[in-house]
């Protein structure tokens, strides 16, 4: 029952993504992106991943408002120009290949709720679940993994965000219209 | 005259402003809760930081960009961003300083189980990340909607003039 519901929701995600790509109206594309994001939030809730769901829904809200705001204000509302047929054919072929590979991969997966780690006695995931609270003192295992066991990864992510914002600000603060070169004025 | 029109369009009506004042307090309170209890309940530094940034975003939508920039100047947001990153880095290196050569060692006492003051450096890391993420996303917001590149602007300052072109 749960899995059927998730499959239906994931189909919504796929349809929303396709609409977002194919529609020519920017606002419609953004609304379709919203459908993708919020449906994924519901999927995360159903899969009992509240941490990811909270992050997903908040980032989605922030992103959508920023993008819709900048899309509505622009003069350009629709995307001009058709697609190259060769590119479309290549994209379709790649989609088919990835779909086939994905189906093969999913058939090899363990059933939902019985992860691979159950078979290996020294799997890291089992250690996290069994000893996480004891070793780190954190009640939330996800946070324990993110900030203690895998703190190095989180440091890397923080660095990526930091570098991206520093780069954006550094580019946008500069005077870029010297010598008549038209600069992108709004990111 | 064009400037005057832009000035008037800044922000929304009184009703929106009043409601935003109320709602914004709760959004920021919720963000702080998510950050502070990140090691006990779902959430954490990143999610809480994004919620706090949403609080700033709603202020910008209701009261206009000038209000946002006057509340949190770009230089101060950039400083908070750097402070958060540095705090996180410092906590990561604390393990190397205080207990042997272990990067990201949880060097503070763990405290009682499921208490607010527990889990050593994890809540502090959450606070550092929240600071960083809030400042970063506000800066991204500013970069996407406030900053304009203006002819003749100085290289040394942020150009926050919000003229409609």
Interface residues (C-beta under 8 A of the other chain):
Chain A: X50 X51 X53 X54 X55 X58 X59 X61 X62 X65 X66 X69 X70 X133 X136 X137 X138 X139 X140 X142 X143 X144 X146 X147 X148 X151 X152 X154 X155 X158 X159 X161 X162 X164 X165 X166 X168 X169 X172 X173 X174 X175 X176 X177 X183 X184 X185 X186 X187
Chain B: X34 X38 X39 X40 X41 X42 X43 X44 X45 X46 X47 X50 X51 X53 X54 X57 X61 X74 X78 X81 X85 X88 X89 X92 X103 X104 X106 X110 X111 X113 X114 X118 X119 X120 X121 X122 X125 X126 X129 X132 X133 X136 X137 X139 X140 X141 X143 X144 X145 X147 X148 X149 X150 X151 X152 X153 X154 X155 X157 X158 X159 X165
